[in-house]
Amino acid sequence: MATSNGSSTTTDLKSSFLKVYSDLKSELLHDPAFDFTDDARQWIDKMLDYNVPGGKLNRGLSVVDSYRLLKGDDLTEEEIFLTSALGWCIEWLQAYFLVLDDIMDGAHTRRGQPCWFRVEKVGMVAANDGILLRNHIPRILKKHFRGKPYYVDLLDLFNEVEFQTASGQMIDLITTIEGEKDLSKYTLPVHRRIVQYKTAYYSFYLPVACALLMSGENLDDHVNVKDVLIEMGTYFQVQDDYLDCFGSPKVIGKIGTDIEDFKCSWLVVQALELVNEDQKKLLYENYGKADSACVEKVKRLYKDLDLEGVFAEYERNSYEKLTSSIKVHPSKAVQAVLKSFLGKIYKREK
């Protein structure tokens, strides 16, 4: 999601961003609110390095990028630090969600390494680590933004988005309760609600909202921007669902398991809308089974229903709708931010 004007710019942006991570981590490891023992400090140090900076950092970098586009000029050192700090708050939020999400799902790997709770001597200590990760965010905000006029709005924004994301996770979990595999619960409105609340708010809206607040904007004046970004986040997740089945594992870097995992995927929801009775029976009998023959039957059914064509039409319609919504925004700077996001995800292959 982060824009670039060539690889050197991207490298510089990422290296300065990672430098801010080191600074924030050092501050947290010496937080005067807690009397650290050596063991405690070493634990937090290791836990943060394992969980926070390991992803693509798109969400965090997008704060820096979005603010630069809104300002329309080069950033000062202080602005680079503050936008990076807000970006890292989003990465901390992401780490908190993922640590707890992996425990709930009983997952095994995350970002190519064992999930944090699967690491030797960690186990359920990871649940408390998740709580600590969430508590680090207001510590960072308090230290660096307390004197800013938008400080309370920032706190409110992070609280709001965390609530929305946790509520989306709840819908996802209760729709797929273990031992109650029922495809009849999977509908387009359910899928959209899960995606909107579980992913779109914190992945798409939050980075831009942080940049808007830093720019002195009132978020109540940008409801239309929120709507466009939520729509974009929904489109992004539909792409993810599509690539899980039809993407090349070499390109996307993983083998998709949505079918085996009985996920409320856009593809299965679309299939349920299109199947005849025989196809529906086949889907009910094979979806959610960790058997390669069952997975292959579902994939063949997706091909027979031309879900690739259905997705291509969805992608085209989404792009046209998003482009139209962006064009009517009165601010060219906000348009540039939204176009930057859309340009990074349109027709992506990974």
C-alpha positions in Angstrom: 0.0 0.0 0.0 3.0 2.3 0.4 3.8 4.3 -2.7 7.3 4.6 -4.1 9.2 6.8 -6.6 11.7 4.2 -7.3 13.4 1.5 -5.2 15.9 3.9 -3.5 13.0 6.0 -2.1 11.2 2.9 -0.8 14.5 1.6 0.8 15.1 5.0 2.5 11.5 5.2 3.7 11.7 1.7 5.1 15.1 2.1 6.8 14.0 5.4 8.5 10.7 3.6 9.5 12.6 0.7 11.1 14.9 3.1 12.9 11.8 4.6 14.6 10.8 1.1 15.7 14.1 0.7 17.5 13.6 4.1 19.2 10.0 3.2 20.3 11.1 -0.2 21.5 13.9 1.3 23.6 11.4 3.7 25.2 9.0 0.9 26.1 11.8 -1.2 27.6 12.5 1.7 29.9 9.0 2.8 30.7 9.1 4.4 34.1 5.6 3.1 34.9 7.0 -0.4 35.5 10.1 -1.5 37.4 11.6 -3.9 34.9 13.8 -6.9 36.0 16.4 -8.1 33.5 14.3 -11.1 32.7 11.2 -9.0 32.0 13.1 -6.6 29.8 14.7 -9.5 27.8 11.2 -11.1 27.4 9.6 -8.0 26.0 12.6 -7.3 23.8 12.4 -10.7 22.2 8.6 -10.7 22.1 8.4 -7.4 20.2 11.1 -8.3 17.7 9.3 -11.6 17.0 5.9 -10.2 16.5 5.9 -6.5 15.5 8.3 -5.8 12.6 8.2 -9.1 10.7 5.4 -8.3 8.2 5.3 -6.2 5.0 4.7 -3.1 7.1 2.3 -1.8 4.5 -0.2 -0.4 7.0 2.4 1.5 8.9 4.2 2.9 5.9 0.9 4.0 4.5 0.6 6.6 7.3 3.9 8.2 6.3 2.9 8.1 2.6 -0.6 9.4 3.1 0.6 12.3 5.2 3.2 13.2 2.6 0.5 13.3 -0.1 -1.8 15.4 2.0 1.0 17.8 2.8 2.2 17.9 -0.8 5.8 18.5 0.2 8.8 16.8 1.8 8.4 16.0 5.5 10.5 17.5 8.3 12.4 15.1 10.5 9.8 15.6 13.2 7.0 14.8 10.8 8.8 11.6 9.6 9.2 10.5 13.2 5.6 11.3 14.2 4.0 9.7 11.1 6.3 6.7 11.6 5.3 6.4 15.3 1.6 6.4 14.3 2.4 3.8 11.6 4.1 1.6 14.2 1.1 2.0 16.5 -0.9 0.3 13.7 1.7 -2.4 13.3 1.6 -2.9 17.2 -2.2 -3.3 16.8 -1.8 -5.8 14.0 0.7 -7.8 16.1 -1.8 -7.8 19.0 -4.5 -9.1 16.8 -2.3 -11.8 15.2 -0.9 -13.1 18.4 -4.4 -13.7 19.9 -5.9 -14.7 16.5 -3.3 -17.5 16.1 -4.2 -18.8 19.6 -7.9 -18.8 18.8 -7.3 -20.6 15.5 -4.8 -23.1 16.9 -2.6 -22.0 14.0 0.9 -23.3 13.5 2.8 -20.7 11.4 2.7 -17.0 10.8 5.0 -15.1 8.5 7.0 -18.2 7.7 7.9 -19.0 11.4 6.0 -20.7 14.2 3.2 -18.7 15.8 4.4 -16.9 18.9 2.4 -19.2 21.3 4.0 -22.3 19.6 7.6 -21.0 20.5 9.3 -23.0 23.2 8.7 -21.7 26.7 6.0 -19.2 25.4 2.7 -21.1 25.3 -0.2 -19.2 26.9 2.1 -16.5 28.1 1.4 -15.2 24.6 -2.2 -14.3 25.7 -0.7 -11.8 28.2 1.9 -10.7 25.6 -1.1 -9.8 23.4 -2.5 -7.6 26.2 0.9 -5.9 26.6 1.1 -5.2 22.8 -2.3 -3.5 23.0 -1.2 -1.5 26.0 2.0 -0.3 24.4 -0.1 1.8 21.9 -1.4 4.3 24.4 2.1 4.5 25.9 3.6 5.5 22.6 0.7 8.0 21.9 1.0 9.5 25.4 4.8 10.1 25.1 4.8 11.6 21.6 1.3 13.1 21.0 0.0 14.2 24.4 0.7 17.9 23.6 -0.9 17.7 20.1 -4.4 19.2 19.6 -5.5 15.9 18.0 -4.3 13.6 20.8 -7.8 12.7 22.2 -9.0 12.1 18.6 -6.1 9.6 18.1 -6.9 7.7 21.3 -10.6 7.6 20.3 -9.7 6.5 16.8 -7.6 3.5 18.0 -10.2 2.5 20.5 -13.0 2.7 17.9 -11.1 0.7 15.3 -10.0 -2.0 17.9 -13.6 -2.4 18.9 -14.7 -2.8 15.2 -12.0 -5.3 14.5 -12.7 -7.4 17.6 -16.4 -7.4 16.7 -15.6 -8.5 13.2 -13.5 -11.3 14.6 -16.4 -12.3 16.8 -18.7 -12.7 13.8 -16.1 -14.7 12.0 -15.6 -17.0 15.0 -19.3 -17.7 15.8 -20.0 -18.3 12.1 -17.5 -21.1 12.0 -17.8 -22.6 15.5 -15.8 -25.9 15.6 -18.1 -28.9 15.2 -20.9 -26.8 13.7 -19.9 -26.7 10.0 -23.0 -25.2 8.4 -22.6 -23.7 4.9 -26.1 -22.3 5.0 -24.7 -19.6 7.4 -22.4 -18.3 4.6 -24.1 -15.5 2.7 -22.8 -12.4 0.9 -24.0 -10.0 3.7 -22.2 -12.2 6.4 -19.0 -12.3 4.4 -19.1 -8.5 3.8 -19.7 -7.8 7.5 -16.8 -10.0 8.6 -14.5 -8.4 6.0 -15.6 -4.8 6.7 -15.1 -5.0 10.4 -12.3 -7.6 10.8 -10.0 -6.2 8.1 -11.0 -3.0 6.3 -11.2 -0.6 9.2 -7.7 -1.2 10.6 -6.0 -2.0 7.4 -7.3 0.7 5.1 -9.2 3.4 7.1 -6.9 3.6 10.1 -3.7 4.6 8.3 -5.4 7.4 6.4 -7.4 8.6 9.4 -4.1 8.9 11.3 -2.6 11.0 8.5 -5.8 13.2 8.3 -5.7 13.9 12.0 -2.0 14.9 11.9 -2.9 17.2 9.0 -5.4 19.0 11.3 -8.5 17.5 9.7 -11.7 16.6 11.5 -12.6 13.0 10.7 -16.3 13.8 10.9 -15.7 15.9 7.7 -14.4 12.8 5.9 -17.1 10.2 6.2 -17.0 9.7 2.4 -13.2 9.0 2.6 -14.0 6.3 5.2 -16.7 4.8 2.9 -14.3 4.6 -0.1 -11.5 3.0 2.1 -13.9 0.4 3.6 -15.0 -0.4 0.0 -11.4 -0.7 -1.0 -10.6 -3.0 2.0 -13.5 -5.2 1.1 -12.3 -5.5 -2.5 -8.8 -6.3 -1.1 -10.1 -9.1 1.0 -12.1 -10.5 -2.0 -8.9 -10.5 -4.0 -7.2 -12.4 -1.1 -10.0 -15.0 -1.1 -9.7 -15.4 -4.9 -5.9 -15.6 -4.8 -6.1 -18.2 -2.0 -7.6 -20.6 -4.6 -6.5 -19.3 -8.0 -3.2 -17.5 -7.2 0.1 -19.1 -7.9 1.7 -20.3 -4.6 5.1 -19.2 -6.0 3.8 -15.7 -6.4 1.7 -15.3 -3.3 4.3 -17.1 -1.1 1.9 -19.6 0.5 -0.4 -22.5 -0.3 -4.0 -21.4 0.2 -6.1 -23.4 2.7 -9.4 -21.6 2.8 -11.3 -24.7 1.5 -9.8 -27.1 4.0 -10.3 -24.5 6.8 -14.0 -24.1 6.1 -13.4 -20.3 5.7 -16.3 -18.0 4.9 -14.6 -17.1 1.7 -16.0 -14.9 -1.1 -15.6 -17.9 -3.5 -17.8 -20.3 -1.5 -20.4 -17.6 -0.9 -20.5 -17.0 -4.7 -20.7 -20.7 -5.3 -23.6 -21.1 -3.0 -25.5 -18.5 -5.0 -24.9 -20.3 -8.3 -25.0 -24.0 -7.6 -27.8 -26.4 -8.7 -28.9 -29.1 -6.2 -26.3 -31.7 -7.3 -23.5 -29.1 -7.1 -24.8 -27.9 -3.7 -24.6 -31.5 -2.4 -21.0 -31.9 -3.7 -20.0 -28.6 -2.1 -21.6 -29.6 1.3 -19.9 -33.0 1.2 -16.4 -31.7 0.3 -15.9 -28.2 1.7 -13.9 -28.0 4.9 -12.2 -31.3 4.6 -8.4 -31.6 4.8 -8.3 -34.2 2.0 -6.7 -33.3 -1.3 -9.3 -35.2 -3.3 -12.1 -33.2 -1.6 -10.3 -29.9 -2.1 -9.8 -30.8 -5.8 -13.6 -31.4 -6.2 -14.4 -28.0 -4.7 -11.8 -26.3 -7.0 -13.3 -28.1 -10.0 -16.7 -26.9 -9.1 -15.4 -23.4 -8.8 -14.1 -23.8 -12.4 -17.4 -25.2 -13.6 -19.2 -22.2 -12.1 -16.7 -19.9 -13.8 -15.9 -18.1 -10.5 -12.8 -16.7 -12.3 -15.1 -14.9 -14.6 -17.4 -13.8 -11.8 -14.4 -12.4 -10.0 -13.1 -10.6 -13.1 -16.5 -8.9 -13.4 -16.5 -8.0 -9.7 -13.0 -6.6 -9.9 -14.0 -4.4 -13.0 -17.1 -3.1 -11.3 -15.3 -2.4 -8.0 -12.5 -0.5 -9.8 -15.0 1.6 -11.8 -17.1 2.4 -8.7 -14.0 3.3 -6.6 -12.5 5.4 -9.3 -15.8 7.3 -9.7 -16.0 7.9 -5.9 -12.4 9.2 -5.7 -12.9 11.6 -8.7 -15.8 13.4 -7.0 -13.8 14.2 -3.8 -13.2 18.0 -3.6 -9.6 17.7 -2.3 -6.9 16.8 -4.9 -4.6 15.8 -2.0 -7.2 13.4 -0.6 -7.8 12.1 -4.1 -4.0 11.4 -4.4 -4.0 9.4 -1.2 -7.0 7.3 -2.3 -5.5 6.8 -5.8 -2.3 5.7 -4.2 -4.0 3.0 -2.2 -6.1 1.8 -5.2 -3.1 1.7 -7.5 -1.2 -0.6 -5.1 -4.0 -3.2 -4.9 -5.7 -3.2 -8.3 -5.1 -6.4 -10.2 -2.5 -7.5 -7.7 -1.2 -11.1 -7.9 0.0 -11.5 -4.3 
